[in-house]
Structures are given as C-alpha cells and as structure tokens.
C-alpha cells in the first residue's frame, strides 16, 4: 500500500474537519453535513479503487 494514499486520506479528513467546524460555527449546519458526506464519498471512492486493484491482483495470482 502506498503511504501517499494514507496521506491523501488524512489531508482530506483534516480539510473536511476544518470546513465542518467553520460552517457549523457560521450557522450553516446543512452545508457542513453535505461537506462531510462529500469528503466521505471521495475517500470511499479511493478505497474502493484500491480494493478493486487488490481483487484483480488476487485473481491474476491464482489464475481465476
């Protein structure tokens, strides 16, 4: 696994957390929730891509 992927996920988490705090304190709770959900979707897409690559590797390793 790339260390770069871990740093990207951490950076997205920090950015979403800061945006969430700023939006919540300014009274925009709905936008803060949507920002959090968008960050979660981005991270999940990155993880799903890596899991797909893992399955392809296992598939070629065992010749399935």
Secondary structure by P-SEA (a helix, b strand, c coil): ccaaaaaaaaaaaaaaaaaaaaaaaacaaaaaaaaaaaaaaaaaaaaaaaaaaaaaaaaaaacc
